[in-house]
């Protein structure tokens, strides 16, 4: 159909087509949030293949996972010594079980607090305290 059109008409149509596509693209870019929700797309993809979510979490939080493992070892050791001292002076068959529960809960709670809190950087003398994960957020 366009082959038989005069050259000037073809150029005009090409210009109009190019102008329309340019204006259309600019209008889409200006309203991209109403047309395309990136957050929902990412969440949908992660939920379709949950292994991607695990891989992403490992890549982003490997240092924090290492900290959680290592801190659990050392906090558990220190609190276990306290538990041992209590068991030496308090002869109750449940003291080790209850102590183990308290030590496990306390080490996990403390490690998670150090990873995620405080959210905002807080000055404590010459030190700046902030959760490890949040401090590395720019990485």
C-alpha positions as CSV (number, residue, x, y, z in Angstrom):
1,X,0.0,0.0,0.0
2,X,2.8,2.4,0.9
3,X,4.9,1.6,-2.1
4,X,2.6,3.5,-4.4
5,X,2.5,6.7,-2.3
6,X,4.5,9.7,-3.4
7,X,8.0,10.1,-1.8
8,X,6.9,13.3,0.1
9,X,3.9,11.5,1.6
10,X,6.1,8.6,2.7
11,X,8.5,11.0,4.4
12,X,5.7,12.7,6.1
13,X,4.3,9.4,7.4
14,X,7.8,8.3,8.5
15,X,8.2,11.6,10.4
16,X,4.7,11.3,12.0
17,X,5.4,7.7,12.9
18,X,8.8,8.6,14.5
19,X,7.3,11.6,16.3
20,X,4.4,9.4,17.6
21,X,6.7,6.7,18.9
22,X,9.0,9.3,20.5
23,X,6.1,11.1,22.2
24,X,4.5,7.7,23.2
25,X,7.8,6.5,24.8
26,X,8.3,9.8,26.7
27,X,4.7,9.6,28.0
28,X,5.2,6.0,29.1
29,X,8.4,6.9,30.9
30,X,6.6,9.7,32.7
31,X,3.8,7.3,33.8
32,X,5.8,4.1,34.2
33,X,4.6,3.5,37.8
34,X,1.0,3.3,36.7
35,X,1.8,1.0,33.7
36,X,4.4,-1.3,35.2
37,X,5.0,-2.1,38.8
38,X,8.6,-3.4,39.1
39,X,8.1,-4.4,42.7
40,X,5.2,-6.7,41.9
41,X,7.1,-8.3,39.0
42,X,10.1,-9.0,41.2
43,X,8.0,-10.5,43.9
44,X,6.0,-12.6,41.4
45,X,9.3,-13.9,39.9
46,X,10.7,-14.7,43.4
47,X,7.6,-16.5,44.4
48,X,7.5,-18.6,41.2
49,X,11.0,-19.8,41.8
50,X,11.9,-19.6,45.4
51,X,15.4,-20.9,44.9
52,X,16.1,-17.5,43.3
53,X,15.1,-15.9,46.6
54,X,17.4,-18.1,48.5
55,X,20.3,-17.4,46.2
56,X,19.6,-13.6,46.4
57,X,19.5,-13.8,50.2
58,X,22.7,-15.7,50.4
59,X,24.5,-13.2,48.1
60,X,23.2,-10.2,49.9
61,X,23.4,-11.5,53.4
62,X,26.4,-13.9,53.4
63,X,28.5,-11.7,55.8
64,X,25.5,-11.4,58.2
65,X,24.9,-15.2,58.0
66,X,28.5,-15.8,58.8
67,X,28.3,-13.3,61.7
68,X,25.2,-15.1,63.0
69,X,27.0,-18.4,62.9
70,X,30.1,-17.2,64.5
71,X,28.4,-15.0,67.1
72,X,26.2,-18.0,68.1
73,X,29.3,-20.0,68.8
74,X,30.9,-17.3,71.0
75,X,27.8,-16.1,72.7
76,X,26.7,-19.6,73.3
77,X,30.1,-20.5,74.8
78,X,30.0,-17.5,77.1
79,X,26.4,-18.0,78.2
80,X,27.1,-21.7,78.5
81,X,29.8,-21.0,81.1
82,X,27.3,-19.0,83.1
83,X,24.9,-21.9,82.7
84,X,27.5,-24.3,83.9
85,X,28.2,-22.2,87.0
86,X,24.5,-22.1,87.8
87,X,24.2,-25.9,87.3
88,X,27.1,-26.4,89.7
89,X,25.3,-24.5,92.5
90,X,21.7,-25.3,91.7
91,X,21.2,-29.0,91.6
92,X,18.0,-29.3,89.6
93,X,17.6,-31.8,86.7
94,X,15.9,-29.2,84.6
95,X,18.5,-26.5,85.0
96,X,20.5,-27.6,81.9
97,X,17.4,-27.9,79.7
98,X,16.0,-24.6,80.8
99,X,19.5,-23.0,80.6
100,X,19.9,-24.4,77.1
101,X,16.6,-22.8,76.0
102,X,17.6,-19.4,77.5
103,X,21.1,-19.6,76.0
104,X,19.8,-20.5,72.6
105,X,17.1,-17.8,72.6
106,X,19.5,-15.1,74.0
107,X,22.2,-15.8,71.4
108,X,19.8,-15.7,68.5
109,X,18.1,-12.6,69.8
110,X,21.4,-10.8,70.4
111,X,22.9,-11.7,67.0
112,X,19.7,-10.6,65.2
113,X,19.7,-7.3,67.1
114,X,23.3,-6.6,66.1
115,X,22.5,-7.4,62.5
116,X,19.4,-5.2,62.1
117,X,19.5,-2.6,64.8
118,X,19.9,0.3,65.3
119,X,18.3,1.2,62.0
120,X,19.7,4.8,61.9
121,X,23.4,5.3,62.7
122,X,23.8,6.2,66.4
123,X,26.9,7.8,67.9
124,X,28.2,6.3,71.1
125,X,31.3,8.3,72.0
126,X,33.8,7.8,69.2
127,X,31.8,4.8,67.8
128,X,29.0,4.8,65.3
129,X,26.5,2.0,65.9
130,X,24.3,0.7,63.2
131,X,23.0,-2.7,62.2
132,X,25.5,-4.7,60.1
133,X,23.1,-5.4,57.3
134,X,21.9,-1.8,57.1
135,X,25.5,-0.4,57.3
136,X,26.3,-2.5,54.2
137,X,23.1,-1.6,52.3
138,X,25.0,0.5,49.7
139,X,27.1,-2.5,48.7
